[in-house]
Every structure is written in C-alpha cells, then in structure tokens.
Amino acid sequence: MRTRVLVLGAGFGGLELSTMLSEAFGDAIDVVLVDKGESFVFGFSKLDVMFGRHSAAHAHHAYRDLVHPGVRFVRTHVRAIDPSAKRAITDHGTFESDILVVALGADLDPSATPGLVEGGHEFYTVAGAEALRHVVPSFERGAAIVGVTGRTFKCPPAPSETALLLHDHLVARGVRGATEISVVMPFGRPIPPSPETSDAILEAFAERGIRFIPDRLVVSLDPARRVAVLDDGSELPYGLFLGVPHHHAPAVVADSGLLEGAWIGVDKQTLATRFPGVYAVGDVNGVGTPKAGVFAEGAAQRVAHAIIAQITGGQEPAPYNGAGSCYVEFGGHRVGRVDVQFLAGPRPTGRYQAPSEALVAEKLEFGASRIRRWFGRNWSPAP
Ligand SMILES: Cc1cc2nc3c(=O)[nH]c(=O)nc-3n(C[C@H](O)[C@H](O)[C@H](O)COP(=O)(O)OP(=O)(O)OC[C@H]3O[C@@H](n4cnc5c(N)ncnc54)[C@H](O)[C@@H]3O)c2cc1C
C-alpha cells in the first residue's frame, strides 16, 4: 500500500517537501498537499510589489500549475488537526495519513497593535504591499518609520531592506531631502548572528541618513496625533508608518495541542513533534531558526530525507543543522548575502558577502529555480 503523507500548508516548506517526495517516489507515494490559498507568493516579492518593481499579479504562482506525480493539491481550509490520529479536518472533508507534516506558517495580526490598522500600513501581506504601492509615491515630506511590533517576525533583514529601498525611491523622486527615515527594531543590531552583515547595514544607514533605533518595539500608533509609541514610552512622529505586524501560530495549530509556548515544539535534530509520525517545518515551529523561507526549505528537506529513509529502509539522515542563506537588498541595485548556521555549533554563526551585481543575479536565480522546480514553469522575479 502507498504511504499516505498529509502536508498542511503549501508555502516554502510544504512545496519543497512535496516536490522531494514526488521526485523520490512518483506515483508510488500518496501525498495530499493542502492550502487555503489559490497561489504561492515569495516573501521578497512583497517588497517588489510595494516599490512598484512589478505588479502583484506577477508575484502569484497558481497552485493549479502544480503537476507532481504522487502529489494531489487540495485547496481548502484546515479547520482542525488531530496529531494523535495524524488526521486533519477541512472544508473538503477529513484527511487521514500515515505521516503528517504541519507547514502552516505564521499568521499576522495587524489589529494586535492599537492604531496600526487605522493610522499606519503593514507590508507583510500581498494586500498590504499592494496598498502601499499607491501610498508610498504620495509621501513627500516628514518622517517615515519602518517599525517592528513584535519580537518574533519573518525575515529579520526585511525592515532594513525596506528602509534602504524607501531611501532609493525617495531619492529618485527628488524628495529625500524633505523626509526622514527611521527603523525601529527589537534587536541590538540588524542581523544579530552576523556582526559583519549588521555593520554593513548600519554603515549603509549612516551613509544615507537613516536612523536605527535598536532594542525597541512599536507598541501602538496614535493616528490623531500621528505618533508611534515605543515600548519605553517614547514617541516618534510619523507621516508614513510601514509596520511589521504581530506574528502568531495559526489558530488551528493553537487548538491542536501541538504548541509548546508560542510555536510547535519539535526535536531540534529531526523536526519531529512529540506525536509519532507528526513533523512541523517552517515558520510554524519553534526550532530556533529565524522565520524565513530558506529555513523552511532546509527543514522540509531534512524531513523529506527522513520520510524517504523510513519508506525505503535507508539510513536516517544527518541531524538538521538550521542552515540558510539570506539575500539582503542594499538598494542601489545591489544585493548582499549572509550564510547562517543556527544549530550546528554552540551558537549561531553568520558569513557575510558584500553587496554586488553578481548577487543580484544569484537572488533572481534563487527565485526562478524554485518556481521551475515546484511549478514546472519559467519565471523571473524581475519581469
Ligand atoms: C516582506 C517579506 C520578505 C521576505 N523575504 C524573504 C527572503 O528574502 N528570503 C526568505 O527566505 N524568506 C523571506 N521571507 C519569509 C518567508 O516568506 C517565510 O518565512 C516563508 O514563506 C515561510 O515558509 P512556510 O512554509 O513556513 O510558511 P508559508 O510560506 O507562510 O506557508 C504557509 C501556508 O499555509 C497556509 N495556511 C495557513 N493556515 C491555513 C489553514 N488553516 N488552512 C489551509 N492553509 C493554511 C497559507 O495559506 C500558506 O500558504 C520574507 C517575508 C516577508 C513578509
């Protein structure tokens, strides 16, 4: 009988896992991949949409294009997960499995920050980025804040990248002199595991007159007075507020008994939960890596290798090492890169590559290669 693998969530983690199982077994495996959405969107595409580099339509990769032998995509909402039975209840009925992988990502809650919905903007959803595409071009004078509202958030470089790209945008429009840009972040440095990358970002901020406010969170906005309130009670006036909203595990995961603290508890070496045959990969787990697509992908690869070994009677793969390479937009059409290892040694380490045009091309290929592999079609992040 074919092994039944149920993958909840077709984001970075779920897509990579399903693709690998199809490549290994073809029709000899029975993978059901479930997502409530119609399409996949890279996180970095949201910055491209916000700054008008391409349309939102270009960023969407429709799940109907997924053609992997052995994988069936079901578009539906997961309403309940029973990890002890390896079962999920959805709007399309109940799915049973031999192996269950939860890859449902992190949900965003802008309304958790008082005043953000009424008086500011978030750029972490496609809808938010698309709305900003029409707002940013009308910002002409005063203070812009890129502000983080919760300690855990996806893609730690994204607020810094946003500030640098905003700088370029304002320079191109000839209004940078009439504006200020500040970044409010809950870390002491932009990329804590990589001092070199942090220094390069801080240097880029200094060169461009961008103010970095470390170790602070934005706790609320007062839309009437146009001020952002920080967690030490201080206030910053703003004309444009670009917020990173609160992140939390999806409600269906919170109700499942899988959480240990805010995220799903997993074995750091195997990504297995305490329920036999149930794994959690990507942003939804609390393994200790940053919440980023490259880590979701690495975790999915470790779990795919474990499932392949289990089915074929092969050797258990090497422990998960929490490694990932992040591309960092520095503006001026240059991209840097940081390679980080979170779980291989006693503390996280990062290796930095300075921004270059070669890395711009590498980042484009990073996106293009995933779409080729997962969706079987050609695409470029730069149309
Ligand atoms: C502005 C921005 C820039 C970023 N830049 C980068 C970058 O350059 N590099 C990088 O590696 N990462 C980047 N990221 C982070 C990256 O997008 C995420 O970390 C990554 O997508 C996480 O993958 P995942 O598989 O864990 O979850 P996701 O990709 O979020 O997928 C989870 C899926 O689960 C589905 N889902 C959730 N709940 C349900 C439910 N109840 N029923 C059915 N389906 C459900 C969702 O629809 C979603 O498709 C960025 C993020 C942002 C916001």
The ligand as a Gaussian input file, in Angstrom:
#p B3LYP/6-31G(d) Opt

LIG

0 1
 C        8.424000      41.207000       3.320000
 C        8.983000      39.816000       3.447000
 C       10.191000      39.492000       2.854000
 C       10.720000      38.208000       2.980000
 N       11.901000      37.913000       2.344000
 C       12.413000      36.666000       2.463000
 C       13.633000      36.334000       1.803000
 O       14.229000      37.153000       1.084000
 N       14.121000      35.075000       1.973000
 C       13.484000      34.156000       2.739000
 O       13.975000      33.034000       2.856000
 N       12.326000      34.450000       3.386000
 C       11.779000      35.668000       3.252000
 N       10.594000      35.961000       3.884000
 C        9.988000      34.979000       4.800000
 C        9.224000      33.874000       4.081000
 O        8.236000      34.411000       3.233000
 C        8.563000      32.936000       5.096000
 O        9.414000      32.730000       6.181000
 C        8.259000      31.587000       4.434000
 O        7.261000      31.750000       3.465000
 C        7.850000      30.551000       5.468000
 O        7.544000      29.350000       4.826000
 P        6.495000      28.340000       5.484000
 O        6.372000      27.194000       4.537000
 O        6.838000      28.063000       6.879000
 O        5.130000      29.156000       5.560000
 P        4.351000      29.928000       4.418000
 O        5.167000      30.108000       3.202000
 O        3.772000      31.136000       5.084000
 O        3.164000      28.918000       4.040000
 C        2.155000      28.573000       4.928000
 C        0.920000      28.205000       4.109000
 O       -0.086000      27.685000       4.993000
 C       -1.344000      28.107000       4.517000
 N       -2.309000      28.076000       5.629000
 C       -2.197000      28.709000       6.827000
 N       -3.273000      28.389000       7.604000
 C       -4.050000      27.540000       6.879000
 C       -5.260000      26.839000       7.143000
 N       -5.908000      26.951000       8.303000
 N       -5.756000      26.039000       6.162000
 C       -5.100000      25.900000       4.976000
 N       -3.956000      26.525000       4.669000
 C       -3.437000      27.341000       5.617000
 C       -1.101000      29.523000       4.000000
 O       -2.077000      29.865000       3.034000
 C        0.307000      29.407000       3.407000
 O        0.289000      29.175000       2.006000
 C       10.021000      37.230000       3.739000
 C        8.789000      37.545000       4.316000
 C        8.259000      38.817000       4.168000
 C        6.918000      39.116000       4.780000

